[in-house]
Amino acid sequence: MKVYTYSQARQKLADVLEESKKEEVIIRRRKGDSYAIIPRSVNAERSPFDVPCLKRKLKRQEILEAIRESRERS
């Protein structure tokens, strides 16, 4: 974990951001406030509807029955 003062981080922002990809980076202000720099991964921009598939060997009839059952409950 690397710790920078606010002034250091401001002067070397590009370097600080690149370093945050490899390890945790903390920026401390004079008053004692601390901030962690965490890079957003590409996966964070995925759609919430993009879910992994289930590895099930269901037959067409089983899927249709499950849909009918769920619609009957509504």
N, CA, C and O atoms as a Maestro MAE file, in Angstrom:
{
 s_m_m2io_version
 :::
 2.0.0
}

f_m_ct {
 s_m_title
 :::
 protein
 m_atom[296] {
  # First column is atom index #
  i_m_mmod_type
  r_m_x_coord
  r_m_y_coord
  r_m_z_coord
  i_m_residue_number
  s_m_chain_name
  s_m_pdb_residue_name
  s_m_pdb_atom_name
  i_m_atomic_number
  :::
  1 25 0.855 -1.173 0.000 1 A "MET " " N  " 7
  2 3 0.000 0.000 0.000 1 A "MET " " CA " 6
  3 2 0.897 1.231 0.000 1 A "MET " " C  " 6
  4 15 1.818 1.353 0.808 1 A "MET " " O  " 8
  5 25 0.609 2.125 -0.915 2 A "LYS " " N  " 7
  6 3 1.347 3.384 -0.996 2 A "LYS " " CA " 6
  7 2 0.491 4.488 -0.397 2 A "LYS " " C  " 6
  8 15 -0.727 4.516 -0.577 2 A "LYS " " O  " 8
  9 25 1.143 5.394 0.316 3 A "VAL " " N  " 7
  10 3 0.447 6.523 0.924 3 A "VAL " " CA " 6
  11 2 1.085 7.801 0.403 3 A "VAL " " C  " 6
  12 15 2.303 7.971 0.461 3 A "VAL " " O  " 8
  13 25 0.247 8.697 -0.106 4 A "TYR " " N  " 7
  14 3 0.706 9.980 -0.612 4 A "TYR " " CA " 6
  15 2 0.022 11.095 0.159 4 A "TYR " " C  " 6
  16 15 -1.095 10.938 0.650 4 A "TYR " " O  " 8
  17 25 0.707 12.217 0.254 5 A "THR " " N  " 7
  18 3 0.033 13.405 0.768 5 A "THR " " CA " 6
  19 2 -0.792 13.969 -0.375 5 A "THR " " C  " 6
  20 15 -0.595 13.607 -1.535 5 A "THR " " O  " 8
  21 25 -1.709 14.853 -0.042 6 A "TYR " " N  " 7
  22 3 -2.547 15.470 -1.058 6 A "TYR " " CA " 6
  23 2 -1.683 16.187 -2.102 6 A "TYR " " C  " 6
  24 15 -1.935 16.073 -3.302 6 A "TYR " " O  " 8
  25 25 -0.677 16.916 -1.653 7 A "SER " " N  " 7
  26 3 0.192 17.667 -2.569 7 A "SER " " CA " 6
  27 2 0.956 16.737 -3.503 7 A "SER " " C  " 6
  28 15 1.065 17.008 -4.699 7 A "SER " " O  " 8
  29 25 1.488 15.636 -2.960 8 A "GLN " " N  " 7
  30 3 2.205 14.677 -3.797 8 A "GLN " " CA " 6
  31 2 1.289 14.067 -4.847 8 A "GLN " " C  " 6
  32 15 1.658 13.950 -6.015 8 A "GLN " " O  " 8
  33 25 0.093 13.682 -4.421 9 A "ALA " " N  " 7
  34 3 -0.861 13.057 -5.335 9 A "ALA " " CA " 6
  35 2 -1.283 14.034 -6.426 9 A "ALA " " C  " 6
  36 15 -1.437 13.644 -7.584 9 A "ALA " " O  " 8
  37 25 -1.467 15.287 -6.067 10 A "ARG " " N  " 7
  38 3 -1.862 16.302 -7.046 10 A "ARG " " CA " 6
  39 2 -0.770 16.495 -8.089 10 A "ARG " " C  " 6
  40 15 -1.064 16.635 -9.276 10 A "ARG " " O  " 8
  41 25 0.472 16.504 -7.660 11 A "GLN " " N  " 7
  42 3 1.592 16.728 -8.576 11 A "GLN " " CA " 6
  43 2 1.821 15.531 -9.502 11 A "GLN " " C  " 6
  44 15 2.233 15.703 -10.649 11 A "GLN " " O  " 8
  45 25 1.557 14.327 -9.008 12 A "LYS " " N  " 7
  46 3 1.825 13.117 -9.791 12 A "LYS " " CA " 6
  47 2 0.551 12.308 -10.009 12 A "LYS " " C  " 6
  48 15 0.570 11.085 -9.870 12 A "LYS " " O  " 8
  49 25 -0.536 12.956 -10.342 13 A "LEU " " N  " 7
  50 3 -1.823 12.260 -10.431 13 A "LEU " " CA " 6
  51 2 -1.788 11.091 -11.413 13 A "LEU " " C  " 6
  52 15 -2.289 10.014 -11.091 13 A "LEU " " O  " 8
  53 25 -1.216 11.273 -12.593 14 A "ALA " " N  " 7
  54 3 -1.174 10.186 -13.576 14 A "ALA " " CA " 6
  55 2 -0.428 8.974 -13.019 14 A "ALA " " C  " 6
  56 15 -0.864 7.837 -13.205 14 A "ALA " " O  " 8
  57 25 0.685 9.210 -12.342 15 A "ASP " " N  " 7
  58 3 1.460 8.118 -11.755 15 A "ASP " " CA " 6
  59 2 0.685 7.422 -10.638 15 A "ASP " " C  " 6
  60 15 0.712 6.198 -10.515 15 A "ASP " " O  " 8
  61 25 0.000 8.216 -9.834 16 A "VAL " " N  " 7
  62 3 -0.793 7.658 -8.730 16 A "VAL " " CA " 6
  63 2 -1.901 6.761 -9.273 16 A "VAL " " C  " 6
  64 15 -2.146 5.679 -8.739 16 A "VAL " " O  " 8
  65 25 -2.564 7.208 -10.323 17 A "LEU " " N  " 7
  66 3 -3.637 6.400 -10.910 17 A "LEU " " CA " 6
  67 2 -3.098 5.106 -11.500 17 A "LEU " " C  " 6
  68 15 -3.712 4.051 -11.340 17 A "LEU " " O  " 8
  69 25 -1.971 5.169 -12.172 18 A "GLU " " N  " 7
  70 3 -1.370 3.952 -12.727 18 A "GLU " " CA " 6
  71 2 -0.956 2.989 -11.615 18 A "GLU " " C  " 6
  72 15 -1.135 1.776 -11.732 18 A "GLU " " O  " 8
  73 25 -0.408 3.536 -10.553 19 A "GLU " " N  " 7
  74 3 0.023 2.702 -9.434 19 A "GLU " " CA " 6
  75 2 -1.161 2.028 -8.745 19 A "GLU " " C  " 6
  76 15 -1.035 0.922 -8.220 19 A "GLU " " O  " 8
  77 25 -2.304 2.697 -8.751 20 A "SER " " N  " 7
  78 3 -3.479 2.128 -8.087 20 A "SER " " CA " 6
  79 2 -3.968 0.863 -8.783 20 A "SER " " C  " 6
  80 15 -4.712 0.081 -8.191 20 A "SER " " O  " 8
  81 25 -3.557 0.655 -10.033 21 A "LYS " " N  " 7
  82 3 -3.925 -0.579 -10.737 21 A "LYS " " CA " 6
  83 2 -3.181 -1.782 -10.156 21 A "LYS " " C  " 6
  84 15 -3.655 -2.915 -10.250 21 A "LYS " " O  " 8
  85 25 -2.018 -1.534 -9.558 22 A "LYS " " N  " 7
  86 3 -1.179 -2.616 -9.037 22 A "LYS " " CA " 6
  87 2 -1.370 -2.848 -7.547 22 A "LYS " " C  " 6
  88 15 -1.343 -3.988 -7.083 22 A "LYS " " O  " 8
  89 25 -1.564 -1.761 -6.792 23 A "GLU " " N  " 7
  90 3 -1.711 -1.888 -5.343 23 A "GLU " " CA " 6
  91 2 -2.573 -0.749 -4.804 23 A "GLU " " C  " 6
  92 15 -2.832 0.236 -5.495 23 A "GLU " " O  " 8
  93 25 -3.001 -0.904 -3.579 24 A "GLU " " N  " 7
  94 3 -3.857 0.101 -2.956 24 A "GLU " " CA " 6
  95 2 -3.087 1.406 -2.758 24 A "GLU " " C  " 6
  96 15 -1.930 1.407 -2.336 24 A "GLU " " O  " 8
  97 25 -3.755 2.512 -3.074 25 A "VAL " " N  " 7
  98 3 -3.142 3.835 -2.924 25 A "VAL " " CA " 6
  99 2 -4.028 4.661 -1.998 25 A "VAL " " C  " 6
  100 15 -5.240 4.746 -2.193 25 A "VAL " " O  " 8
  101 25 -3.411 5.264 -0.996 26 A "ILE " " N  " 7
  102 3 -4.124 6.109 -0.038 26 A "ILE " " CA " 6
  103 2 -3.599 7.534 -0.167 26 A "ILE " " C  " 6
  104 15 -2.392 7.758 -0.261 26 A "ILE " " O  " 8
  105 25 -4.524 8.498 -0.170 27 A "ILE " " N  " 7
  106 3 -4.148 9.907 -0.173 27 A "ILE " " CA " 6
  107 2 -4.603 10.501 1.157 27 A "ILE " " C  " 6
  108 15 -5.773 10.400 1.526 27 A "ILE " " O  " 8
  109 25 -3.661 11.125 1.876 28 A "ARG " " N  " 7
  110 3 -3.975 11.723 3.183 28 A "ARG " " CA " 6
  111 2 -3.895 13.235 3.086 28 A "ARG " " C  " 6
  112 15 -2.976 13.793 2.487 28 A "ARG " " O  " 8
  113 25 -4.871 13.875 3.684 29 A "ARG " " N  " 7
  114 3 -4.872 15.338 3.746 29 A "ARG " " CA " 6
  115 2 -4.331 15.784 5.094 29 A "ARG " " C  " 6
  116 15 -4.203 14.986 6.022 29 A "ARG " " O  " 8
  117 25 -4.021 17.043 5.187 30 A "ARG " " N  " 7
  118 3 -3.458 17.596 6.426 30 A "ARG " " CA " 6
  119 2 -4.359 17.392 7.634 30 A "ARG " " C  " 6
  120 15 -3.880 17.130 8.737 30 A "ARG " " O  " 8
  121 25 -5.662 17.513 7.424 31 A "LYS " " N  " 7
  122 3 -6.612 17.375 8.533 31 A "LYS " " CA " 6
  123 2 -6.760 15.925 9.009 31 A "LYS " " C  " 6
  124 15 -7.415 15.657 10.016 31 A "LYS " " O  " 8
  125 25 -6.146 15.004 8.278 32 A "GLY " " N  " 7
  126 3 -6.223 13.601 8.683 32 A "GLY " " CA " 6
  127 2 -7.185 12.766 7.859 32 A "GLY " " C  " 6
  128 15 -7.253 11.550 8.036 32 A "GLY " " O  " 8
  129 25 -7.931 13.398 6.961 33 A "ASP " " N  " 7
  130 3 -8.831 12.637 6.091 33 A "ASP " " CA " 6
  131 2 -8.017 11.743 5.166 33 A "ASP " " C  " 6
  132 15 -6.964 12.145 4.671 33 A "ASP " " O  " 8
  133 25 -8.507 10.530 4.937 34 A "SER " " N  " 7
  134 3 -7.831 9.595 4.033 34 A "SER " " CA " 6
  135 2 -8.791 9.140 2.954 34 A "SER " " C  " 6
  136 15 -9.986 8.977 3.196 34 A "SER " " O  " 8
  137 25 -8.255 8.935 1.757 35 A "TYR " " N  " 7
  138 3 -9.055 8.493 0.616 35 A "TYR " " CA " 6
  139 2 -8.315 7.374 -0.097 35 A "TYR " " C  " 6
  140 15 -7.108 7.465 -0.321 35 A "TYR " " O  " 8
  141 25 -9.027 6.330 -0.450 36 A "ALA " " N  " 7
  142 3 -8.443 5.212 -1.189 36 A "ALA " " CA " 6
  143 2 -8.768 5.387 -2.672 36 A "ALA " " C  " 6
  144 15 -9.887 5.746 -3.039 36 A "ALA " " O  " 8
  145 25 -7.783 5.130 -3.503 37 A "ILE " " N  " 7
  146 3 -7.978 5.172 -4.946 37 A "ILE " " CA " 6
  147 2 -8.184 3.741 -5.413 37 A "ILE " " C  " 6
  148 15 -7.308 2.891 -5.247 37 A "ILE " " O  " 8
  149 25 -9.347 3.481 -5.997 38 A "ILE " " N  " 7
  150 3 -9.698 2.143 -6.452 38 A "ILE " " CA " 6
  151 2 -10.103 2.240 -7.919 38 A "ILE " " C  " 6
  152 15 -11.085 2.912 -8.236 38 A "ILE " " O  " 8
  153 25 -9.373 1.587 -8.820 39 A "PRO " " N  " 7
  154 3 -9.740 1.666 -10.234 39 A "PRO " " CA " 6
  155 2 -11.024 0.891 -10.506 39 A "PRO " " C  " 6
  156 15 -11.253 -0.174 -9.932 39 A "PRO " " O  " 8
  157 25 -11.850 1.432 -11.377 40 A "ARG " " N  " 7
  158 3 -13.052 0.721 -11.793 40 A "ARG " " CA " 6
  159 2 -12.679 -0.260 -12.874 40 A "ARG " " C  " 6
  160 15 -11.998 0.091 -13.838 40 A "ARG " " O  " 8
  161 25 -13.116 -1.471 -12.717 41 A "SER " " N  " 7
  162 3 -12.806 -2.469 -13.729 41 A "SER " " CA " 6
  163 2 -13.780 -2.324 -14.890 41 A "SER " " C  " 6
  164 15 -14.836 -1.703 -14.760 41 A "SER " " O  " 8
  165 25 -13.416 -2.895 -16.003 42 A "VAL " " N  " 7
  166 3 -14.274 -2.860 -17.184 42 A "VAL " " CA " 6
  167 2 -15.585 -3.566 -16.889 42 A "VAL " " C  " 6
  168 15 -16.627 -3.185 -17.422 42 A "VAL " " O  " 8
  169 25 -15.546 -4.594 -16.043 43 A "ASN " " N  " 7
  170 3 -16.757 -5.348 -15.703 43 A "ASN " " CA " 6
  171 2 -17.777 -4.490 -14.973 43 A "ASN " " C  " 6
  172 15 -18.968 -4.798 -14.996 43 A "ASN " " O  " 8
  173 25 -17.336 -3.425 -14.329 44 A "ALA " " N  " 7
  174 3 -18.267 -2.584 -13.586 44 A "ALA " " CA " 6
  175 2 -19.221 -1.854 -14.523 44 A "ALA " " C  " 6
  176 15 -20.275 -1.385 -14.094 44 A "ALA " " O  " 8
  177 25 -18.858 -1.757 -15.795 45 A "GLU " " N  " 7
  178 3 -19.701 -1.055 -16.749 45 A "GLU " " CA " 6
  179 2 -20.647 -2.000 -17.484 45 A "GLU " " C  " 6
  180 15 -21.349 -1.582 -18.405 45 A "GLU " " O  " 8
  181 25 -20.670 -3.259 -17.088 46 A "ARG " " N  " 7
  182 3 -21.566 -4.218 -17.727 46 A "ARG " " CA " 6
  183 2 -23.003 -3.950 -17.323 46 A "ARG " " C  " 6
  184 15 -23.275 -3.347 -16.284 46 A "ARG " " O  " 8
  185 25 -23.881 -4.393 -18.133 47 A "SER " " N  " 7
  186 3 -25.301 -4.263 -17.858 47 A "SER " " CA " 6
  187 2 -25.688 -5.172 -16.691 47 A "SER " " C  " 6
  188 15 -25.162 -6.280 -16.580 47 A "SER " " O  " 8
  189 25 -26.597 -4.728 -15.818 48 A "PRO " " N  " 7
  190 3 -27.050 -5.612 -14.735 48 A "PRO " " CA " 6
  191 2 -27.827 -6.814 -15.266 48 A "PRO " " C  " 6
  192 15 -28.034 -7.790 -14.544 48 A "PRO " " O  " 8
  193 25 -28.260 -6.744 -16.534 49 A "PHE " " N  " 7
  194 3 -28.992 -7.857 -17.131 49 A "PHE " " CA " 6
  195 2 -28.055 -8.881 -17.771 49 A "PHE " " C  " 6
  196 15 -28.500 -9.942 -18.210 49 A "PHE " " O  " 8
  197 25 -26.774 -8.569 -17.824 50 A "ASP " " N  " 7
  198 3 -25.796 -9.481 -18.381 50 A "ASP " " CA " 6
  199 2 -25.345 -10.439 -17.283 50 A "ASP " " C  " 6
  200 15 -24.365 -10.182 -16.584 50 A "ASP " " O  " 8
  201 25 -26.064 -11.533 -17.141 51 A "VAL " " N  " 7
  202 3 -25.791 -12.502 -16.078 51 A "VAL " " CA " 6
  203 2 -25.241 -13.790 -16.681 51 A "VAL " " C  " 6
  204 15 -25.576 -14.135 -17.815 51 A "VAL " " O  " 8
  205 25 -24.414 -14.492 -15.945 52 A "PRO " " N  " 7
  206 3 -23.882 -15.748 -16.487 52 A "PRO " " CA " 6
  207 2 -24.989 -16.786 -16.623 52 A "PRO " " C  " 6
  208 15 -25.941 -16.804 -15.843 52 A "PRO " " O  " 8
  209 25 -24.853 -17.624 -17.598 53 A "CYS " " N  " 7
  210 3 -25.887 -18.639 -17.823 53 A "CYS " " CA " 6
  211 2 -25.751 -19.778 -16.827 53 A "CYS " " C  " 6
  212 15 -24.691 -20.005 -16.245 53 A "CYS " " O  " 8
  213 25 -26.845 -20.477 -16.653 54 A "LEU " " N  " 7
  214 3 -26.844 -21.660 -15.795 54 A "LEU " " CA " 6
  215 2 -26.462 -22.866 -16.632 54 A "LEU " " C  " 6
  216 15 -26.913 -23.014 -17.768 54 A "LEU " " O  " 8
  217 25 -25.656 -23.697 -16.084 55 A "LYS " " N  " 7
  218 3 -25.260 -24.909 -16.806 55 A "LYS " " CA " 6
  219 2 -26.199 -26.032 -16.385 55 A "LYS " " C  " 6
  220 15 -25.861 -26.881 -15.559 55 A "LYS " " O  " 8
  221 25 -27.371 -26.010 -16.971 56 A "ARG " " N  " 7
  222 3 -28.385 -27.021 -16.680 56 A "ARG " " CA " 6
  223 2 -28.794 -27.682 -17.978 56 A "ARG " " C  " 6
  224 15 -28.825 -27.051 -19.035 56 A "ARG " " O  " 8
  225 25 -29.098 -28.923 -17.886 57 A "LYS " " N  " 7
  226 3 -29.585 -29.629 -19.069 57 A "LYS " " CA " 6
  227 2 -31.093 -29.777 -18.941 57 A "LYS " " C  " 6
  228 15 -31.608 -30.851 -18.633 57 A "LYS " " O  " 8
  229 25 -31.796 -28.658 -19.189 58 A "LEU " " N  " 7
  230 3 -33.248 -28.669 -19.111 58 A "LEU " " CA " 6
  231 2 -33.832 -28.907 -20.491 58 A "LEU " " C  " 6
  232 15 -33.316 -28.436 -21.505 58 A "LEU " " O  " 8
  233 25 -34.901 -29.638 -20.492 59 A "LYS " " N  " 7
  234 3 -35.599 -29.874 -21.751 59 A "LYS " " CA " 6
  235 2 -36.570 -28.733 -21.992 59 A "LYS " " C  " 6
  236 15 -36.958 -28.026 -21.062 59 A "LYS " " O  " 8
  237 25 -36.951 -28.563 -23.215 60 A "ARG " " N  " 7
  238 3 -37.865 -27.489 -23.604 60 A "ARG " " CA " 6
  239 2 -39.141 -27.524 -22.772 60 A "ARG " " C  " 6
  240 15 -39.618 -26.487 -22.310 60 A "ARG " " O  " 8
  241 25 -39.682 -28.707 -22.588 61 A "GLN " " N  " 7
  242 3 -40.924 -28.865 -21.842 61 A "GLN " " CA " 6
  243 2 -40.771 -28.394 -20.395 61 A "GLN " " C  " 6
  244 15 -41.683 -27.770 -19.854 61 A "GLN " " O  " 8
  245 25 -39.624 -28.684 -19.755 62 A "GLU " " N  " 7
  246 3 -39.375 -28.264 -18.377 62 A "GLU " " CA " 6
  247 2 -39.316 -26.744 -18.269 62 A "GLU " " C  " 6
  248 15 -39.806 -26.164 -17.300 62 A "GLU " " O  " 8
  249 25 -38.718 -26.109 -19.262 63 A "ILE " " N  " 7
  250 3 -38.637 -24.642 -19.260 63 A "ILE " " CA " 6
  251 2 -40.028 -24.035 -19.398 63 A "ILE " " C  " 6
  252 15 -40.376 -23.096 -18.683 63 A "ILE " " O  " 8
  253 25 -40.828 -24.580 -20.328 64 A "LEU " " N  " 7
  254 3 -42.185 -24.062 -20.536 64 A "LEU " " CA " 6
  255 2 -43.049 -24.261 -19.288 64 A "LEU " " C  " 6
  256 15 -43.853 -23.391 -18.952 64 A "LEU " " O  " 8
  257 25 -42.894 -25.377 -18.609 65 A "GLU " " N  " 7
  258 3 -43.653 -25.618 -17.376 65 A "GLU " " CA " 6
  259 2 -43.264 -24.616 -16.286 65 A "GLU " " C  " 6
  260 15 -44.127 -24.119 -15.562 65 A "GLU " " O  " 8
  261 25 -41.984 -24.326 -16.170 66 A "ALA " " N  " 7
  262 3 -41.518 -23.368 -15.169 66 A "ALA " " CA " 6
  263 2 -42.078 -21.973 -15.472 66 A "ALA " " C  " 6
  264 15 -42.457 -21.249 -14.552 66 A "ALA " " O  " 8
  265 25 -42.133 -21.601 -16.727 67 A "ILE " " N  " 7
  266 3 -42.698 -20.293 -17.106 67 A "ILE " " CA " 6
  267 2 -44.186 -20.252 -16.780 67 A "ILE " " C  " 6
  268 15 -44.674 -19.262 -16.234 67 A "ILE " " O  " 8
  269 25 -44.901 -21.308 -17.106 68 A "ARG " " N  " 7
  270 3 -46.340 -21.354 -16.813 68 A "ARG " " CA " 6
  271 2 -46.595 -21.239 -15.297 68 A "ARG " " C  " 6
  272 15 -47.481 -20.503 -14.863 68 A "ARG " " O  " 8
  273 25 -45.811 -21.973 -14.511 69 A "GLU " " N  " 7
  274 3 -45.967 -21.934 -13.052 69 A "GLU " " CA " 6
  275 2 -45.725 -20.530 -12.507 69 A "GLU " " C  " 6
  276 15 -46.469 -20.054 -11.649 69 A "GLU " " O  " 8
  277 25 -44.699 -19.883 -12.999 70 A "SER " " N  " 7
  278 3 -44.398 -18.533 -12.490 70 A "SER " " CA " 6
  279 2 -45.486 -17.541 -12.883 70 A "SER " " C  " 6
  280 15 -45.795 -16.627 -12.118 70 A "SER " " O  " 8
  281 25 -46.065 -17.711 -14.061 71 A "ARG " " N  " 7
  282 3 -47.149 -16.812 -14.488 71 A "ARG " " CA " 6
  283 2 -48.429 -17.061 -13.696 71 A "ARG " " C  " 6
  284 15 -49.193 -16.128 -13.449 71 A "ARG " " O  " 8
  285 25 -48.670 -18.302 -13.299 72 A "GLU " " N  " 7
  286 3 -49.857 -18.618 -12.506 72 A "GLU " " CA " 6
  287 2 -49.775 -18.008 -11.118 72 A "GLU " " C  " 6
  288 15 -50.801 -17.642 -10.543 72 A "GLU " " O  " 8
  289 25 -48.578 -17.895 -10.573 73 A "ARG " " N  " 7
  290 3 -48.401 -17.315 -9.221 73 A "ARG " " CA " 6
  291 2 -48.656 -15.815 -9.219 73 A "ARG " " C  " 6
  292 15 -49.010 -15.254 -8.181 73 A "ARG " " O  " 8
  293 25 -48.483 -15.157 -10.354 74 A "SER " " N  " 7
  294 3 -48.650 -13.694 -10.393 74 A "SER " " CA " 6
  295 2 -50.092 -13.290 -10.376 74 A "SER " " C  " 6
  296 15 -50.400 -12.098 -10.405 74 A "SER " " O  " 8
  :::
 }
 m_bond[295] {
  # First column is bond index #
  i_m_from
  i_m_to
  i_m_order
  :::
  1 1 2 1
  2 2 3 1
  3 3 4 2
  4 3 5 1
  5 5 6 1
  6 6 7 1
  7 7 8 2
  8 7 9 1
  9 9 10 1
  10 10 11 1
  11 11 12 2
  12 11 13 1
  13 13 14 1
  14 14 15 1
  15 15 16 2
  16 15 17 1
  17 17 18 1
  18 18 19 1
  19 19 20 2
  20 19 21 1
  21 21 22 1
  22 22 23 1
  23 23 24 2
  24 23 25 1
  25 25 26 1
  26 26 27 1
  27 27 28 2
  28 27 29 1
  29 29 30 1
  30 30 31 1
  31 31 32 2
  32 31 33 1
  33 33 34 1
  34 34 35 1
  35 35 36 2
  36 35 37 1
  37 37 38 1
  38 38 39 1
  39 39 40 2
  40 39 41 1
  41 41 42 1
  42 42 43 1
  43 43 44 2
  44 43 45 1
  45 45 46 1
  46 46 47 1
  47 47 48 2
  48 47 49 1
  49 49 50 1
  50 50 51 1
  51 51 52 2
  52 51 53 1
  53 53 54 1
  54 54 55 1
  55 55 56 2
  56 55 57 1
  57 57 58 1
  58 58 59 1
  59 59 60 2
  60 59 61 1
  61 61 62 1
  62 62 63 1
  63 63 64 2
  64 63 65 1
  65 65 66 1
  66 66 67 1
  67 67 68 2
  68 67 69 1
  69 69 70 1
  70 70 71 1
  71 71 72 2
  72 71 73 1
  73 73 74 1
  74 74 75 1
  75 75 76 2
  76 75 77 1
  77 77 78 1
  78 78 79 1
  79 79 80 2
  80 79 81 1
  81 81 82 1
  82 82 83 1
  83 83 84 2
  84 83 85 1
  85 85 86 1
  86 86 87 1
  87 87 88 2
  88 87 89 1
  89 89 90 1
  90 90 91 1
  91 91 92 2
  92 91 93 1
  93 93 94 1
  94 94 95 1
  95 95 96 2
  96 95 97 1
  97 97 98 1
  98 98 99 1
  99 99 100 2
  100 99 101 1
  101 101 102 1
  102 102 103 1
  103 103 104 2
  104 103 105 1
  105 105 106 1
  106 106 107 1
  107 107 108 2
  108 107 109 1
  109 109 110 1
  110 110 111 1
  111 111 112 2
  112 111 113 1
  113 113 114 1
  114 114 115 1
  115 115 116 2
  116 115 117 1
  117 117 118 1
  118 118 119 1
  119 119 120 2
  120 119 121 1
  121 121 122 1
  122 122 123 1
  123 123 124 2
  124 123 125 1
  125 125 126 1
  126 126 127 1
  127 127 128 2
  128 127 129 1
  129 129 130 1
  130 130 131 1
  131 131 132 2
  132 131 133 1
  133 133 134 1
  134 134 135 1
  135 135 136 2
  136 135 137 1
  137 137 138 1
  138 138 139 1
  139 139 140 2
  140 139 141 1
  141 141 142 1
  142 142 143 1
  143 143 144 2
  144 143 145 1
  145 145 146 1
  146 146 147 1
  147 147 148 2
  148 147 149 1
  149 149 150 1
  150 150 151 1
  151 151 152 2
  152 151 153 1
  153 153 154 1
  154 154 155 1
  155 155 156 2
  156 155 157 1
  157 157 158 1
  158 158 159 1
  159 159 160 2
  160 159 161 1
  161 161 162 1
  162 162 163 1
  163 163 164 2
  164 163 165 1
  165 165 166 1
  166 166 167 1
  167 167 168 2
  168 167 169 1
  169 169 170 1
  170 170 171 1
  171 171 172 2
  172 171 173 1
  173 173 174 1
  174 174 175 1
  175 175 176 2
  176 175 177 1
  177 177 178 1
  178 178 179 1
  179 179 180 2
  180 179 181 1
  181 181 182 1
  182 182 183 1
  183 183 184 2
  184 183 185 1
  185 185 186 1
  186 186 187 1
  187 187 188 2
  188 187 189 1
  189 189 190 1
  190 190 191 1
  191 191 192 2
  192 191 193 1
  193 193 194 1
  194 194 195 1
  195 195 196 2
  196 195 197 1
  197 197 198 1
  198 198 199 1
  199 199 200 2
  200 199 201 1
  201 201 202 1
  202 202 203 1
  203 203 204 2
  204 203 205 1
  205 205 206 1
  206 206 207 1
  207 207 208 2
  208 207 209 1
  209 209 210 1
  210 210 211 1
  211 211 212 2
  212 211 213 1
  213 213 214 1
  214 214 215 1
  215 215 216 2
  216 215 217 1
  217 217 218 1
  218 218 219 1
  219 219 220 2
  220 219 221 1
  221 221 222 1
  222 222 223 1
  223 223 224 2
  224 223 225 1
  225 225 226 1
  226 226 227 1
  227 227 228 2
  228 227 229 1
  229 229 230 1
  230 230 231 1
  231 231 232 2
  232 231 233 1
  233 233 234 1
  234 234 235 1
  235 235 236 2
  236 235 237 1
  237 237 238 1
  238 238 239 1
  239 239 240 2
  240 239 241 1
  241 241 242 1
  242 242 243 1
  243 243 244 2
  244 243 245 1
  245 245 246 1
  246 246 247 1
  247 247 248 2
  248 247 249 1
  249 249 250 1
  250 250 251 1
  251 251 252 2
  252 251 253 1
  253 253 254 1
  254 254 255 1
  255 255 256 2
  256 255 257 1
  257 257 258 1
  258 258 259 1
  259 259 260 2
  260 259 261 1
  261 261 262 1
  262 262 263 1
  263 263 264 2
  264 263 265 1
  265 265 266 1
  266 266 267 1
  267 267 268 2
  268 267 269 1
  269 269 270 1
  270 270 271 1
  271 271 272 2
  272 271 273 1
  273 273 274 1
  274 274 275 1
  275 275 276 2
  276 275 277 1
  277 277 278 1
  278 278 279 1
  279 279 280 2
  280 279 281 1
  281 281 282 1
  282 282 283 1
  283 283 284 2
  284 283 285 1
  285 285 286 1
  286 286 287 1
  287 287 288 2
  288 287 289 1
  289 289 290 1
  290 290 291 1
  291 291 292 2
  292 291 293 1
  293 293 294 1
  294 294 295 1
  295 295 296 2
  :::
 }
}
